[in-house]
Amino acid sequence: MVVDAGNGMAGKMIPAIFGGMQRLEIIPLLFEITGSFVHEPNPLVEGNLAALKDKVREVQPDLGVCFDGDADRCMFVDENAAPSAAT
């Protein structure tokens, strides 16, 4: 699974929650919390999914997820980098 944390809280929370799962490989994007954002931390804006989609096309995982800054919203992309759902 590719996860774009957008330099926000998901970079801290995703490893804490899922880091011990043996059968789940997390490929991190922008996990460092820097106080600034490489892209706007809004996964519902199509342009903010570009890095996630590029990485999904490159490594071909089963799933890609992009979180907002405080990790309470996300957008999923499937194995073809097509958006599949928003929360």
C-alpha positions in Angstrom: 0.0 0.0 0.0 1.3 3.4 -0.9 0.4 6.1 1.6 0.8 9.8 0.9 0.8 11.5 4.4 1.2 15.0 2.9 3.7 15.9 5.6 0.9 15.7 8.1 -0.3 13.6 11.0 -0.7 10.4 8.9 3.1 10.3 8.8 3.1 9.6 12.5 -0.2 7.7 12.9 0.0 5.2 10.0 3.3 3.6 11.2 2.0 3.6 14.8 -1.2 1.8 13.8 -0.1 -0.4 11.0 3.6 -0.8 11.4 3.5 -4.1 13.1 1.4 -5.9 10.5 3.5 -8.5 8.9 1.6 -8.9 5.7 1.2 -5.2 5.0 3.9 -3.3 3.2 3.6 0.5 3.5 5.4 2.5 0.9 5.6 6.0 2.5 5.3 9.3 0.7 5.8 12.6 2.6 5.8 11.0 6.1 8.1 13.7 7.6 6.2 16.3 9.6 7.9 19.5 8.6 5.4 22.2 9.4 4.9 22.9 5.7 3.4 20.9 2.8 4.8 19.8 -0.5 1.2 19.8 -1.9 -2.0 21.2 -0.4 -3.1 18.7 2.3 -6.5 18.2 0.7 -6.9 14.7 -0.9 -10.3 15.7 -2.4 -8.5 18.0 -4.9 -7.5 15.9 -7.9 -4.1 17.7 -8.4 -3.0 16.7 -4.9 -3.1 13.0 -5.8 -0.5 13.3 -8.5 2.5 12.0 -6.5 0.4 9.2 -5.1 -0.8 8.2 -8.6 2.7 8.3 -10.0 4.0 6.1 -7.2 1.1 3.6 -7.6 1.8 3.3 -11.3 5.5 2.8 -10.5 5.3 0.1 -7.8 1.9 -1.4 -8.6 0.6 -2.0 -5.1 -3.0 -3.1 -4.3 -4.0 0.3 -2.9 -3.0 3.9 -2.6 -4.2 6.4 0.1 -3.7 10.1 0.4 -4.5 11.8 3.7 -5.2 15.4 4.6 -3.1 17.3 7.1 -4.8 16.0 10.3 -5.5 12.6 8.8 -9.3 12.7 9.2 -10.0 12.6 5.5 -8.5 10.5 2.8 -8.9 9.5 -0.9 -8.2 6.0 -2.1 -6.9 5.0 -5.5 -6.9 1.5 -6.8 -4.1 -0.5 -8.4 -4.5 1.4 -11.6 -4.3 4.8 -9.8 -8.0 5.5 -10.4 -9.9 7.2 -7.5 -12.2 4.8 -5.9 -13.7 6.4 -2.7 -13.5 9.4 -0.4 -14.0 9.5 3.3 
